Amino acid sequence: MNRFTASVALVLAFTGAATGPAGAAPPDRDAVAVTARPLSPHFSDVPPGAYYATPVGWLVERRLTTGVGGTGLFQPDTPVTRAQVATFLHRLAGSPPARPAPHIDVRRDAYYTAAVGWVYETGTMGSTDGPDRGDRDRPFRFSPDRPMTRGDVVITLWVAAGTPWGHPPTTFPDASTGYILPGAVAWAEAEGITTGVGGTGLFQPDALVTRGQLATFLHRLHGR
């Protein structure tokens, strides 16, 4: 099995559907003191002292975000959606062209159309429904507005990084079982992408990820 095929299989099995409730966003996760000089947050809802201020400033400087719609806000406490994660990853890769995705719920004029086509084509993210989820009688769906969990996001970043194995086992007891999640979380922990949830010693894979938290994950992975 080549890397692309393996990536597709992994994503279809583990990141096609959210694993947590689609309710309100949880409290801030992975909040650690920012020791680097904070970049300008650019958005009125991103306080300079927030743990995500430097990551959001980095996203702006890299032209990876312009905020949410035409609001002029970043909305750091809003749960991040599958379309938004696809868009961030596509922009980080340089916005390469891709074939349109087969999903019936991805409009051809949506801001995320090209991004979804790219993450699907590269195997970085899979469908939430359809033939590639084992049901040939159902149409392809991407569920672009579905919130993503911490487990979903870390697995997606791990796949985007090439599914690196061989890291020390994760120290989080709630992410130590299964086949894919422990490897992805172990990688994220070893790379300093996640430090868990506050002082709980837990990863909480089923908790939803906010936009501020995703900015922090991406900055730790690509911006340091």
PEPE-V41508 format. One record per backbone hydrogen bond with DSSP energy under -0.5 kcal/mol. NH is the residue of the N-H (numbers start at 1). CO is the residue of the C=O. E is the energy in kcal/mol with one decimal. If there is no record, write none. Layout:
BEGIN
NH;CO;E
NH;CO;E
END
This chain:
BEGIN
6;2;-2.6
7;3;-2.7
8;4;-2.5
9;5;-2.4
10;6;-2.5
11;7;-2.7
12;8;-2.8
13;9;-1.6
14;10;-1.8
15;11;-2.7
16;11;-0.8
30;196;-1.1
32;30;-0.7
35;33;-0.7
44;72;-0.6
46;43;-1.7
47;45;-0.5
50;47;-1.9
53;50;-1.8
56;52;-2.7
57;53;-2.6
58;54;-2.4
59;55;-2.2
60;56;-2.2
61;57;-2.6
62;58;-2.1
63;60;-1.7
64;59;-3.3
65;59;-0.7
66;67;-0.6
68;73;-2.9
69;67;-0.7
71;68;-2.2
78;75;-1.5
80;209;-3.1
82;146;-1.8
83;144;-2.6
85;81;-2.4
86;82;-2.4
87;83;-2.2
88;84;-2.6
89;85;-2.4
90;86;-2.4
91;87;-2.4
92;88;-2.4
93;89;-1.5
94;91;-1.6
95;90;-2.7
104;140;-2.6
106;103;-1.2
107;105;-0.7
110;107;-1.1
113;110;-1.4
116;112;-2.9
117;113;-2.1
118;114;-2.1
119;115;-2.8
120;116;-2.2
121;117;-2.2
122;118;-2.5
123;119;-0.6
124;119;-1.4
125;119;-1.6
128;141;-3.2
129;141;-1.3
131;138;-0.5
133;130;-2.2
134;131;-1.7
135;130;-1.6
136;134;-0.5
138;135;-1.4
141;129;-2.1
146;143;-1.6
148;80;-2.0
150;207;-2.4
151;205;-2.7
153;149;-2.5
154;150;-2.3
155;151;-2.2
156;152;-2.3
157;153;-2.7
158;154;-2.3
159;155;-2.6
160;156;-2.5
161;157;-1.6
162;159;-1.7
163;158;-2.5
173;171;-0.7
173;201;-0.6
175;172;-1.6
176;173;-0.8
184;180;-2.1
185;181;-2.9
186;182;-2.4
187;183;-1.9
188;184;-2.4
189;185;-2.8
190;186;-2.5
191;187;-2.2
192;189;-1.0
193;188;-2.5
194;188;-1.2
197;202;-2.5
198;196;-0.8
200;197;-2.3
207;204;-1.6
209;148;-2.4
211;78;-1.9
212;76;-2.8
214;210;-2.5
215;211;-2.3
216;212;-1.7
217;213;-2.5
218;214;-2.8
219;215;-2.3
220;216;-2.4
221;217;-1.8
222;218;-2.8
223;218;-0.5
223;219;-2.1
END
